[in-house]
Each structure stands twice: as structure tokens, then as C-alpha cells.
Amino acid sequence: MGKYLFQVLLTVIFWTSVIWFGLPLLKDHSPGPYNHLRRFFLPNPAIENIVVKVIANTEPTLKIFSDRSVKKRVHTDDQTIQEEAVDTHDDRLSALNRDPGYEWGIVVTNSFAYDTGMQKLGIFSGGTVVSRKHSELKMHGYVSECFYLKNRKWQSETVLLYDADLVIFDTTYENADVEQRNMLIKYCRTLAQYEEKRAEAYKKEIRKNPNFDAYKNALNEYNSFFKRAHAAKAELPEALGAERTKLMDELRKYRADEPLIVKQFKETKERYEAWKEEHIGSSQQPKYSKSADVVNLEKTLETMRPSVQKIVPGL
């Protein structure tokens, strides 16, 4: 029995030596037999290559995500929670810096923005994205203090916007449904372009009014007249002596001239308004032909409106 085991051991050693030392020699001199034999004794090179590629590609894949990637929590079958990187590079409306963390909203159409003293800062275009910090009641309505996006970056300062000019949602901008969010922004931007083009066309037609210059001059004279009269009246209580006499003379002249100033202004305005009504109509219902730009923008809005109003009825 011992002799038999010894012979088996020698046989195993012999053939192992043949395989590991003989096959490399056979590869150089007889490739055909070598390829036939290696399938039985050595690993499949295709499998080796696949394994190597998978391992080699693992780390670079994780490095392609920038700081703008977001994390989505995913439940696996064993109920453990993992974090999966989701690339957001294709979202051209995403913010490039940290979200302020408040409710997000959109400026519906071109609207004035104000500082904390309610002084006008300028006009915010329709489609401007905001993050509302809080809202409070002012003299003319509710006003929201908002951060806003500019060139895809949240600005550090806040502005005040009337709530009536905004649509506000109960989530942050970064957590909003991307498809719905982008559609609403596009719609409001298109609406702003539409109103700009329509206003430009209306102003262009208004200047064709033959009474335009006369009305403009009459309006300026009318406003200037009453501004001077009110200023003189305001100075009268504090005036003494000759200065008071001078102011009283001016006020008497203002009273005498007022009927003529008012009459001239009203007549000029009536001529101006009559021509406008006949040839132009109103900005909401114009009688003049619409430009191709206005028509195209109207069609775009009409196409988008049903989907938009499913999210924000009446927008």
C-alpha cells in the first residue's frame, strides 16, 4: 500500500512538472497543440481580461462625479440603505452653489424688485428663480424677502418682491421635480418674452399717433404747472413779509391760469385717445397686426399651457 501511494505521488509530481514547465516550451515551438492543451489546465484569457477591466474601471467611474452630483438613498433587497451617486450635469437649470434652503418660487412675469426700504432696484425678468425667506404685509400687499438665482448661482443678498408677482412651492429648489420645475421656468421666461415683444409693438404703434408729441408736451406742462402750484402753497405758511406777498401773488396767478391749462390738456388728450382707440385699440386687444415674433410666442405658450396649468392652475 505504501509503495502504491509513493508511485501515485511520483506520477503527480511528474505531470505537474510537465504542465508548468513543458507548456511554456510547447507554446514557442508548437502553438496549435499548446492552445488545445491550455484550455484544460489554464484559466480562460477572455474571463481574465473581463475581470481585469471591471476592476480597473471601478475607481475611475466613482471619480467622474463632481461636487454638483446629488445623493439618492436606495433600499436594497436586504433592507440596508446605500447611497447612489446620480449625475446632474445635464440639468442646465440647476444651481451651481448651495441652496438657501427655503421654499422656491418663480417670478411669473417682468416685475419690480425692491430693497428693504421699498425703493425700486430694477426689474426681475419673468422666469427668475427665487428662494423665499419670509413674507410680510406692506402698505400695498404682501411682500416676500427672497434670495434669487443669477447665472445659475444663488446671490448672497436678498430683495423684496410682491407675492402677487410670484408662484411659490412648498419645497426647496434642489428638491423640486426637475422636469416640472424646468417646464415652469421655461413657460414664465417665454411669457416674459411675449409681454416684452407685445409692449414693444404697442409703443411702436403709439408713436404713429399724429397727436403723440402734442399730448406728450401738454402732459409735461400740466404736471409741471401743478407741481409748482403745490410747492408755492406748501411754502406759504412759513413765509413772512415780502416773501409771503410774492407767494400769494403767484398762487392767485396759478388759480387764474389753471382752467386754461386743464382745458388745453383735456382737449389734447381727447384727440390723442380718439386716434388711439380707432387705429390701435388697447395693449390687451390691439387692432394692429401682430408681429411674427408675437404670434410664434403665443403659439408656444398655448402649447405649454395645458401641462403648466396641471401644476399651477390659472398660470
C-alpha positions in Angstrom: 0.0 0.0 0.0 2.8 2.4 0.9 4.6 1.5 -2.3 1.4 2.3 -4.3 1.0 5.8 -2.7 4.6 6.6 -3.4 4.1 5.7 -7.1 1.0 7.9 -7.3 2.9 10.8 -5.7 5.7 10.5 -8.2 3.2 10.4 -11.1 1.5 13.6 -9.8 4.9 15.4 -9.4 5.9 14.3 -12.9 2.8 15.5 -14.7 2.7 18.8 -12.8 6.3 19.5 -13.9 5.3 18.7 -17.5 2.4 21.1 -17.4 4.1 24.0 -15.7 7.5 23.7 -17.3 6.7 22.0 -20.6 3.7 24.1 -21.8 5.7 27.3 -22.0 8.3 25.5 -24.2 5.5 23.9 -26.3 4.0 27.5 -26.8 7.1 28.6 -28.5 7.6 25.6 -30.8 4.0 24.2 -31.4 1.3 26.9 -30.8 -1.5 24.6 -32.0 -1.1 21.8 -29.5 -0.3 24.4 -26.9 -3.7 26.2 -27.3 -5.5 22.8 -27.3 -3.9 21.7 -24.0 -4.0 25.1 -22.2 -7.9 25.1 -22.2 -7.8 22.1 -19.9 -5.1 23.3 -17.5 -5.0 27.2 -17.5 -7.7 29.9 -16.9 -9.7 31.3 -19.9 -7.9 34.5 -21.0 -11.2 36.2 -22.0 -12.5 35.8 -18.5 -9.2 37.1 -17.1 -9.5 40.2 -19.3 -13.1 40.9 -18.3 -12.2 40.6 -14.6 -9.2 42.9 -15.1 -11.3 45.5 -16.9 -14.1 45.5 -14.3 -11.6 46.0 -11.5 -9.7 48.7 -13.5 -12.8 50.6 -14.3 -14.3 50.7 -10.8 -12.4 53.6 -9.3 -12.4 55.9 -12.3 -16.2 55.5 -12.5 -16.6 56.9 -9.0 -14.4 59.8 -9.8 -16.4 61.2 -12.7 -19.0 62.8 -10.4 -18.3 66.4 -9.4 -19.5 68.4 -6.4 -22.7 69.0 -8.2 -23.7 65.3 -8.0 -26.5 64.6 -5.6 -27.1 61.5 -3.4 -30.2 59.4 -3.7 -31.0 56.9 -0.9 -31.8 53.5 -2.2 -33.2 50.5 -0.3 -31.7 47.1 -1.3 -33.3 43.7 -1.0 -31.8 43.1 2.4 -33.3 46.4 3.6 -29.9 48.0 4.0 -29.5 51.6 2.8 -26.9 52.6 0.3 -26.1 55.9 -1.3 -26.1 56.0 -5.1 -24.4 58.9 -7.0 -26.7 60.5 -9.6 -25.2 62.7 -12.2 -26.9 66.0 -12.7 -24.6 67.5 -15.3 -27.3 67.5 -17.9 -29.6 69.8 -15.9 -28.7 73.2 -17.3 -31.1 75.0 -14.8 -29.6 73.5 -11.7 -27.8 75.8 -9.2 -24.0 75.7 -9.0 -23.9 76.6 -5.3 -25.6 75.7 -2.1 -29.4 76.1 -2.0 -30.6 78.7 0.6 -33.0 76.0 1.9 -36.2 78.0 1.7 -39.4 77.5 -0.4 -38.6 78.1 -4.0 -40.6 80.1 -6.5 -40.7 81.8 -9.8 -41.2 85.4 -10.9 -44.2 84.9 -13.2 -43.6 88.0 -15.4 -41.4 91.0 -15.6 -41.7 92.6 -12.1 -40.1 95.3 -10.0 -37.7 94.3 -7.2 -37.3 96.5 -4.1 -34.8 97.0 -1.3 -35.8 96.8 2.4 -37.0 100.4 2.2 -39.3 99.5 -0.7 -37.1 101.5 -3.1 -37.1 100.1 -6.7 -33.9 98.2 -7.5 -34.9 97.3 -11.0 -36.9 94.8 -13.0 -36.7 91.0 -12.5 -37.5 89.1 -15.7 -40.2 86.5 -15.7 -38.8 83.1 -15.0 -36.3 84.3 -12.4 -35.9 81.7 -9.7 -36.2 82.8 -6.1 -36.0 81.2 -2.6 -38.5 82.9 -0.3 -37.2 83.6 3.2 -40.4 85.0 4.6 -43.4 87.1 3.6 -45.0 90.2 5.4 -47.8 92.6 4.8 -46.8 96.0 3.5 -49.0 99.0 2.6 -49.9 97.7 -0.9 -49.9 94.0 -0.3 -47.9 91.1 0.9 -44.2 91.2 0.0 -41.6 88.4 0.2 -37.9 88.7 1.0 -36.2 86.4 -1.5 -32.8 85.1 -2.5 -32.5 84.8 -6.2 -30.6 82.9 -8.9 -28.3 84.8 -11.3 -26.2 83.0 -13.8 -27.2 79.7 -12.0 -25.7 81.0 -8.7 -27.7 81.9 -5.6 -26.9 85.6 -4.7 -26.0 86.4 -1.1 -28.2 89.5 -0.9 -32.0 89.4 -0.8 -34.6 91.5 -2.5 -38.3 92.2 -1.9 -40.9 91.1 -4.4 -44.7 91.3 -4.2 -46.3 88.0 -3.6 -48.8 88.7 -6.5 -45.8 88.5 -8.9 -44.7 85.1 -7.6 -45.6 81.5 -7.7 -44.2 79.7 -4.5 -43.9 76.0 -4.0 -43.6 74.1 -0.7 -40.2 72.6 -1.3 -36.6 73.8 -2.0 -35.4 74.4 -5.5 -32.9 71.5 -5.4 -35.6 69.1 -4.2 -38.2 70.1 -6.8 -39.2 67.8 -9.5 -36.7 68.7 -12.2 -39.0 68.1 -15.2 -41.9 70.2 -13.8 -39.5 72.8 -12.4 -37.8 73.4 -15.8 -41.1 73.4 -17.7 -42.4 76.2 -15.4 -39.3 78.2 -15.7 -39.4 77.9 -19.5 -43.0 78.9 -19.5 -42.5 82.0 -17.4 -39.5 83.0 -19.4 -41.5 82.7 -22.6 -44.3 84.7 -21.1 -41.9 87.4 -20.2 -40.5 87.5 -23.8 -44.1 87.6 -25.1 -45.0 90.6 -23.0 -41.8 92.4 -23.9 -42.4 91.9 -27.6 -46.1 92.9 -27.3 -45.1 96.1 -25.3 -42.5 97.0 -27.9 -45.1 96.6 -30.7 -47.6 98.7 -28.8 -45.1 101.5 -28.2 -44.1 101.5 -31.9 -47.8 101.9 -33.0 -48.4 104.6 -30.3 -45.7 106.7 -31.8 -47.6 106.7 -35.1 -50.3 108.8 -33.5 -50.3 112.3 -35.1 -51.2 113.7 -31.7 -48.4 112.0 -29.8 -46.0 114.9 -29.5 -48.7 117.4 -28.7 -50.1 115.1 -26.0 -46.6 114.5 -24.5 -45.9 118.3 -24.3 -49.4 119.0 -22.8 -48.9 116.3 -20.2 -45.5 117.6 -19.2 -46.8 121.2 -19.0 -49.8 120.1 -17.0 -47.7 118.1 -14.4 -45.1 120.9 -14.1 -47.8 123.5 -13.6 -49.4 121.7 -10.6 -46.1 120.8 -9.2 -45.1 124.5 -9.0 -48.5 125.5 -7.6 -48.4 122.8 -4.8 -44.8 123.9 -3.9 -45.9 127.5 -3.6 -48.8 126.6 -1.5 -46.6 124.5 0.8 -44.2 127.4 1.4 -46.9 129.9 2.2 -47.5 129.1 6.0 -43.8 129.7 6.8 -43.4 132.8 4.6 -43.3 136.3 6.1 -43.3 139.9 4.8 -42.4 140.4 1.1 -41.8 136.7 0.6 -45.4 135.9 1.7 -46.8 138.6 -0.6 -44.8 137.2 -3.5 -46.2 133.7 -2.9 -49.7 134.9 -2.6 -49.4 136.7 -6.0 -48.1 133.5 -7.6 -50.9 131.5 -6.1 -53.5 133.9 -7.5 -51.9 133.6 -10.9 -51.9 129.8 -10.7 -55.6 129.9 -9.9 -56.3 132.2 -12.9 -54.2 130.0 -15.3 -55.5 126.7 -14.1 -58.7 126.5 -16.2 -56.8 127.1 -19.4 -54.1 124.6 -18.6 -56.6 122.0 -17.7 -58.8 122.7 -20.8 -55.8 122.5 -23.2 -54.6 119.3 -21.6 -58.0 117.6 -21.8 -58.6 118.6 -25.5 -55.2 117.3 -26.5 -55.7 114.1 -24.6 -59.1 113.5 -26.1 -57.7 113.8 -29.7 -54.8 111.5 -28.7 -57.1 108.9 -27.2 -59.6 109.0 -30.0 -57.0 108.3 -32.7 -55.5 105.5 -30.5 -58.9 103.9 -30.0 -59.7 104.0 -33.7 -56.3 102.7 -35.0 -54.6 100.9 -32.2 -57.1 99.7 -29.6 -55.6 98.5 -26.3 -52.5 96.6 -25.5 -54.7 93.6 -24.5 -56.9 93.8 -27.6 -54.8 95.5 -30.3 -56.3 96.4 -33.7 -52.9 96.4 -35.5 -51.3 93.3 -36.9 -49.2 91.2 -34.6 -45.6 90.6 -35.5 -44.3 87.2 -36.4 -42.4 87.1 -33.0 -45.5 87.7 -31.0 -47.5 85.1 -33.0 -44.8 82.4 -32.5 -44.5 83.1 -28.8 -48.3 82.9 -28.4 -48.3 79.5 -30.1 -45.5 78.3 -27.8 -47.5 79.5 -24.7 -50.7 77.9 -25.9 -48.8 74.6 -26.5 -47.3 74.6 -23.0 -50.3 76.0 -21.1 -52.3 72.7 -20.5 -49.3 71.0 -18.9 -48.4 74.1 -16.9 -51.9 74.5 -15.6 -51.9 70.9 -14.3 -49.2 72.0 -11.9 -50.3 75.6 -11.3 -54.0 76.2 -12.3 -54.6 79.5 -13.8 -51.0 80.3 -14.6 
